[in-house]
Amino acid sequence: MVTFRNDLESFGSYKIEKTAKHNLGDNENRLIDWSGLLEEIAKEIPLSDLQYYGDNKYSQIIQAYAEYVGLQPNQIVQGVGSDQMIHTIITTFLQAGEVLLTVEPDFFMYSVFSQVHGTKLETYQLEWIDGVPTLSAEKLMEHAEKVGAKLIILSNPNNPASIAFESGELEKIVANFNGIVVIDEAYIDFAQVKSMLDKINSYDNLIVLRTMSKAFGLAGLRLGFALSCQRLAYELDKVLAPYSMPNIVGKIGVQALKHSDKVKESVARIKEIRQDFMAFLEQQPNLHLLPSQANFITFTAPYAEKILEVGLTQDFNFKYYADGPMKGYIRMGIGHSDEMNLMKEIIRKVVKNKL
């Protein structure tokens, strides 16, 4: 009889039955207009990119992204989205049974990859001060020592809480931790806090994750990067499977990087819509809104679950947390102005019916 891993019995397939018309659940950039991108790149893609493995160093996209972030090519490792980078980091630097530490709440895939790899996951519960999850480097370090952590990973801005941590607090963690520290900056383009990129050359234990899925609005491209000192990048690249990313993905990424002005414009517009929607939410009764620095907002209210129910009937998709540290909270991406106006109407009706 075929047997399976008992420790994965609780896992389910991470698939959705259909994509909602107003998909605010995946934190995508729904505003950027990439019409014309495929036409631009078509002449750059020969048939050989489909027939042959090609350049397994992915030199073009590595060079282009190095120029974009101001690092050297040998400090960058490319992957199929940030997810593959997370998995590769855990595989590279942790043996089975060693401790991966993250904060709670944070991106659920950290725990998934930890369990798949057989490492021991430990979490540090963020302290909620004045209704906002807050990071204390000192307390996190105390917990890291207590549980024997070898690697720390956390997102900034935080997914799902939308809040951001100050770079100074994060640097204290990097400076005082003997293991690897991974800062996942998938949403940093939408934040006011500084990136940790300028600290990479100062520390040999820091890895910063970036993606072209969020600000660049190319989630379907599945292109992410791990940025670090040369030594860590070399160790990661040793473990990364050869030819793990299609040649075409890299070439589309190179072309998209030539339009960084388009990205900045859409990010600025998303921030405007975010601010407008947050101002609307702040006017609603008994509603608690977290101070978002991402392209999504997170809030709770006694009628939050009702907002979800009504939203589903109007072909909206967003996240409602039925349990855990975010119990009763909604995480909702920022969409087009008309989508957010429709959501305002839904919330107004729910509030009216509940009062």
Secondary structure per residue as TSV (DSSP state, phi and psi in degrees):
chain	resnum	aa	ss	phi	psi
A	1	M	-	360.0	134.8
A	2	V	-	-72.7	131.9
A	3	T	-	-113.9	156.5
A	4	F	-	-125.9	168.5
A	5	R	-	-67.9	120.9
A	6	N	G	-63.9	-32.1
A	7	D	G	-73.9	-7.0
A	8	L	G	-109.1	10.8
A	9	E	T	-61.4	-30.7
A	10	S	T	-79.9	-8.9
A	11	F	-	-70.7	145.6
A	12	G	-	-125.7	162.4
A	13	S	-	-70.4	127.2
A	14	Y	-	-87.0	74.5
A	15	K	-	-131.0	155.9
A	16	I	-	-118.2	147.1
A	17	E	S	-70.9	-37.0
A	18	K	-	-153.2	158.7
A	19	T	-	-93.5	127.2
A	20	A	-	-70.3	152.7
A	21	K	T	-61.0	-42.1
A	22	H	E	-109.6	80.4
A	23	N	E	-85.5	94.7
A	24	L	-	-105.2	18.6
A	25	G	S	-99.4	-13.0
A	26	D	S	-108.7	6.3
A	27	N	-	55.9	42.2
A	28	E	-	-85.8	163.0
A	29	N	-	-87.4	101.5
A	30	R	-	-91.5	-0.4
A	31	L	S	-98.9	-29.4
A	32	I	-	-67.6	142.4
A	33	D	-	-108.3	105.9
A	34	W	-	-102.0	18.5
A	35	S	T	-60.9	133.1
A	36	G	T	100.4	-18.0
A	37	L	H	-63.9	-43.8
A	38	L	H	-66.9	-35.2
A	39	E	H	-65.8	-38.6
A	40	E	H	-62.4	-40.2
A	41	I	H	-87.1	-16.9
A	42	A	H	-56.2	-41.2
A	43	K	T	-74.5	-12.2
A	44	E	T	-93.2	-4.1
A	45	I	-	-111.6	100.1
A	46	P	-	-76.7	163.7
A	47	L	T	-59.7	-27.3
A	48	S	H	-62.7	-24.1
A	49	D	H	-67.2	-21.1
A	50	L	H	-93.7	-30.0
A	51	Q	H	-85.1	-34.5
A	52	Y	S	-121.5	159.0
A	53	Y	-	-65.3	-37.6
A	54	G	-	78.4	-150.6
A	55	D	-	-81.0	103.2
A	56	N	T	-78.3	1.2
A	57	K	T	-91.2	-12.6
A	58	Y	-	50.2	47.8
A	59	S	H	-58.7	-39.5
A	60	Q	H	-65.4	-49.7
A	61	I	H	-70.4	-35.1
A	62	I	H	-63.1	-45.4
A	63	Q	H	-64.0	-44.5
A	64	A	H	-63.8	-42.2
A	65	Y	H	-72.9	-33.0
A	66	A	H	-60.2	-42.9
A	67	E	H	-66.4	-36.5
A	68	Y	H	-65.2	-41.7
A	69	V	H	-98.4	-6.1
A	70	G	T	78.8	33.6
A	71	L	-	-120.2	176.5
A	72	Q	-	-88.8	148.9
A	73	P	G	-55.0	-33.7
A	74	N	G	-77.0	7.5
A	75	Q	G	-106.5	8.1
A	76	I	E	-127.2	133.4
A	77	V	E	-123.0	130.2
A	78	Q	E	-94.4	155.3
A	79	G	E	-155.9	174.5
A	80	V	S	-81.5	82.0
A	81	G	H	74.4	169.4
A	82	S	H	-63.1	-28.3
A	83	D	H	-56.7	-46.3
A	84	Q	H	-64.3	-34.9
A	85	M	H	-65.6	-40.4
A	86	I	H	-60.9	-48.1
A	87	H	H	-61.0	-42.6
A	88	T	H	-66.8	-38.8
A	89	I	H	-62.3	-46.9
A	90	I	H	-62.3	-42.8
A	91	T	H	-64.5	-38.4
A	92	T	H	-72.9	-42.7
A	93	F	H	-108.6	-5.8
A	94	L	-	-125.1	132.4
A	95	Q	-	-89.9	160.0
A	96	A	T	-54.2	131.9
A	97	G	T	94.3	-17.9
A	98	E	-	-77.0	161.9
A	99	V	E	-98.2	124.9
A	100	L	E	-102.2	126.4
A	101	L	E	-112.3	130.4
A	102	T	E	-133.2	177.7
A	103	V	E	-102.8	165.8
A	104	E	E	-130.6	118.5
A	105	P	S	-85.0	156.3
A	106	D	-	-164.0	-177.4
A	107	F	-	-59.3	123.3
A	108	F	T	-65.1	-22.0
A	109	M	H	-69.8	-19.1
A	110	Y	H	-59.7	-45.8
A	111	S	H	-70.1	-35.8
A	112	V	H	-61.8	-50.9
A	113	F	H	-66.5	-34.0
A	114	S	H	-61.9	-45.9
A	115	Q	H	-67.8	-40.9
A	116	V	H	-59.9	-40.1
A	117	H	H	-80.1	-18.2
A	118	G	T	90.2	15.6
A	119	T	-	-84.5	164.9
A	120	K	E	-94.5	121.7
A	121	L	E	-92.5	129.6
A	122	E	E	-123.4	146.7
A	123	T	E	-124.6	147.4
A	124	Y	E	-109.5	120.7
A	125	Q	E	-75.8	117.1
A	126	L	-	-61.2	140.9
A	127	E	E	-83.5	126.6
A	128	W	E	-87.3	111.5
A	129	I	E	-114.7	123.1
A	130	D	T	52.8	37.9
A	131	G	T	79.5	12.7
A	132	V	E	-128.4	128.7
A	133	P	E	-64.3	129.4
A	134	T	E	-127.1	138.8
A	135	L	-	-100.3	126.6
A	136	S	-	-110.9	114.3
A	137	A	H	-59.8	-40.9
A	138	E	H	-62.0	-46.2
A	139	K	H	-69.9	-36.4
A	140	L	H	-64.1	-41.0
A	141	M	H	-66.0	-38.0
A	142	E	H	-61.1	-42.4
A	143	H	H	-68.8	-38.5
A	144	A	H	-60.7	-41.7
A	145	E	H	-67.8	-39.7
A	146	K	H	-61.7	-42.4
A	147	V	H	-93.3	-3.9
A	148	G	T	71.4	39.9
A	149	A	E	-65.1	140.4
A	150	K	E	-106.9	-24.0
A	151	L	E	-142.5	135.1
A	152	I	E	-115.4	133.0
A	153	I	E	-135.1	136.4
A	154	L	E	-156.1	156.0
A	155	S	E	-97.6	144.8
A	156	N	S	-148.0	112.3
A	157	P	S	-58.6	156.5
A	158	N	-	-79.2	131.6
A	159	N	T	-111.8	110.2
A	160	P	T	-110.9	3.0
A	161	A	T	-79.9	-16.0
A	162	S	-	76.1	-12.8
A	163	I	-	-80.0	164.8
A	164	A	-	-125.6	150.1
A	165	F	-	-101.3	146.7
A	166	E	-	-68.7	140.7
A	167	S	H	-62.0	-30.1
A	168	G	H	-63.0	-38.8
A	169	E	H	-69.1	-38.7
A	170	L	H	-66.9	-38.4
A	171	E	H	-64.5	-33.7
A	172	K	H	-59.8	-38.5
A	173	I	H	-65.8	-48.6
A	174	V	H	-60.6	-43.7
A	175	A	H	-68.5	-27.1
A	176	N	H	-110.5	3.2
A	177	F	-	-103.5	135.4
A	178	N	S	-82.0	-13.6
A	179	G	S	-102.1	-160.4
A	180	I	E	-86.2	138.3
A	181	V	E	-117.0	124.9
A	182	V	E	-113.3	121.4
A	183	I	E	-109.1	114.0
A	184	D	E	-88.4	107.1
A	185	E	-	-104.7	42.5
A	186	A	T	-57.4	-31.4
A	187	Y	T	-112.9	15.8
A	188	I	G	-63.9	-27.2
A	189	D	G	-63.8	-22.6
A	190	F	G	-96.1	2.7
A	191	A	-	-102.8	160.6
A	192	Q	S	-91.6	-23.0
A	193	V	S	-72.2	158.2
A	194	K	-	-77.4	147.0
A	195	S	-	-71.2	159.4
A	196	M	S	-89.1	5.5
A	197	L	G	-56.8	-40.6
A	198	D	G	-73.7	-0.2
A	199	K	G	-101.8	-5.3
A	200	I	G	-60.4	-40.2
A	201	N	G	-79.5	-4.6
A	202	S	G	-97.1	-16.8
A	203	Y	-	-133.5	138.9
A	204	D	S	-96.5	11.3
A	205	N	S	-125.6	17.2
A	206	L	E	-110.1	129.8
A	207	I	E	-124.1	129.8
A	208	V	E	-110.7	130.0
A	209	L	E	-99.5	137.9
A	210	R	E	-133.3	161.6
A	211	T	E	-145.8	156.7
A	212	M	S	-102.6	16.0
A	213	S	S	-85.4	-26.3
A	214	K	S	-101.1	-83.4
A	215	A	T	-59.9	-37.9
A	216	F	T	-76.8	-14.8
A	217	G	-	65.2	34.2
A	218	L	-	-123.2	49.6
A	219	A	G	-59.8	-36.4
A	220	G	G	-71.2	-14.7
A	221	L	G	-74.0	-30.7
A	222	R	-	57.1	65.9
A	223	L	-	-130.9	118.8
A	224	G	E	-135.9	169.9
A	225	F	E	-141.3	146.4
A	226	A	E	-110.6	126.9
A	227	L	E	-117.6	132.0
A	228	S	E	-164.4	-173.4
A	229	C	-	-69.1	165.4
A	230	Q	H	-60.1	-39.7
A	231	R	H	-63.7	-46.3
A	232	L	H	-65.7	-39.7
A	233	A	H	-62.0	-38.9
A	234	Y	H	-63.7	-43.7
A	235	E	H	-64.5	-40.3
A	236	L	H	-64.1	-43.0
A	237	D	H	-65.7	-27.5
A	238	K	H	-64.7	-34.2
A	239	V	H	-88.7	-28.2
A	240	L	S	-61.4	130.1
A	241	A	-	-63.0	139.6
A	242	P	T	-65.6	145.9
A	243	Y	T	55.1	38.5
A	244	S	-	-81.5	-11.8
A	245	M	S	-125.6	134.7
A	246	P	-	-62.3	143.2
A	247	N	H	-56.2	-39.2
A	248	I	H	-62.6	-37.8
A	249	V	H	-59.2	-46.4
A	250	G	H	-61.3	-41.3
A	251	K	H	-70.0	-36.5
A	252	I	H	-65.7	-39.0
A	253	G	H	-60.8	-42.3
A	254	V	H	-59.8	-44.2
A	255	Q	H	-66.4	-41.0
A	256	A	H	-63.5	-36.1
A	257	L	H	-64.9	-19.0
A	258	K	T	-74.3	-10.6
A	259	H	T	-116.7	41.9
A	260	S	H	-63.1	-25.3
A	261	D	H	-64.2	-36.5
A	262	K	H	-63.3	-38.6
A	263	V	H	-66.0	-46.0
A	264	K	H	-60.9	-39.8
A	265	E	H	-64.1	-43.3
A	266	S	H	-69.9	-36.6
A	267	V	H	-62.9	-42.8
A	268	A	H	-62.1	-40.3
A	269	R	H	-67.4	-40.6
A	270	I	H	-60.7	-40.9
A	271	K	H	-62.3	-38.9
A	272	E	H	-64.2	-46.5
A	273	I	H	-65.6	-39.7
A	274	R	H	-58.8	-46.6
A	275	Q	H	-63.5	-41.1
A	276	D	H	-63.3	-43.7
A	277	F	H	-70.1	-37.0
A	278	M	H	-64.8	-38.5
A	279	A	H	-63.1	-38.2
A	280	F	H	-63.8	-46.9
A	281	L	H	-62.9	-36.5
A	282	E	H	-64.2	-18.4
A	283	Q	T	-87.9	-7.1
A	284	Q	S	-85.2	144.6
A	285	P	T	-69.0	140.8
A	286	N	T	56.6	29.3
A	287	L	-	-109.3	132.7
A	288	H	E	-111.7	120.2
A	289	L	E	-111.1	130.1
A	290	L	-	-81.7	147.9
A	291	P	-	-75.4	88.5
A	292	S	-	-65.8	137.6
A	293	Q	-	-128.5	29.9
A	294	A	S	-125.6	-174.0
A	295	N	S	-93.7	26.1
A	296	F	E	-145.4	162.5
A	297	I	E	-123.1	154.6
A	298	T	E	-131.5	127.3
A	299	F	E	-151.3	164.6
A	300	T	E	-138.8	156.5
A	301	A	-	-163.7	159.8
A	302	P	T	-59.2	-21.9
A	303	Y	T	-106.8	18.9
A	304	A	H	-61.6	-43.0
A	305	E	H	-64.9	-32.5
A	306	K	H	-67.2	-36.3
A	307	I	H	-60.1	-41.6
A	308	L	H	-61.1	-48.1
A	309	E	H	-59.2	-46.3
A	310	V	H	-69.8	-39.1
A	311	G	H	-59.3	-40.4
A	312	L	H	-62.7	-35.1
A	313	T	H	-70.4	-19.7
A	314	Q	T	-102.6	18.4
A	315	D	T	65.1	36.0
A	316	F	E	-99.1	149.2
A	317	N	E	-129.9	126.5
A	318	F	-	-156.3	174.2
A	319	K	E	-98.1	131.2
A	320	Y	E	-120.9	128.3
A	321	Y	-	-95.2	112.9
A	322	A	-	-85.4	-14.8
A	323	D	S	-153.9	-177.9
A	324	G	S	82.7	-173.7
A	325	P	T	-64.9	-18.2
A	326	M	T	-103.2	20.9
A	327	K	T	-54.5	129.4
A	328	G	T	86.7	-2.1
A	329	Y	E	-93.8	151.0
A	330	I	E	-109.9	135.1
A	331	R	E	-112.8	119.3
A	332	M	E	-130.9	124.3
A	333	G	E	-70.0	157.5
A	334	I	-	-90.4	119.0
A	335	G	-	-106.3	-159.4
A	336	H	-	-62.9	158.6
A	337	S	H	-56.0	-41.6
A	338	D	H	-67.1	-34.3
A	339	E	H	-65.7	-43.3
A	340	M	H	-69.7	-31.0
A	341	N	H	-67.8	-38.3
A	342	L	H	-62.4	-40.2
A	343	M	H	-66.6	-36.4
A	344	K	H	-58.7	-42.6
A	345	E	H	-64.1	-40.0
A	346	I	H	-61.1	-45.5
A	347	I	H	-67.5	-39.9
A	348	R	H	-58.8	-44.8
A	349	K	H	-65.9	-40.2
A	350	V	H	-63.9	-45.1
A	351	V	H	-62.2	-43.5
A	352	K	H	-61.3	-41.7
A	353	N	H	-74.2	-24.3
A	354	K	H	-87.3	-20.7
A	355	L	-	-89.7	360.0
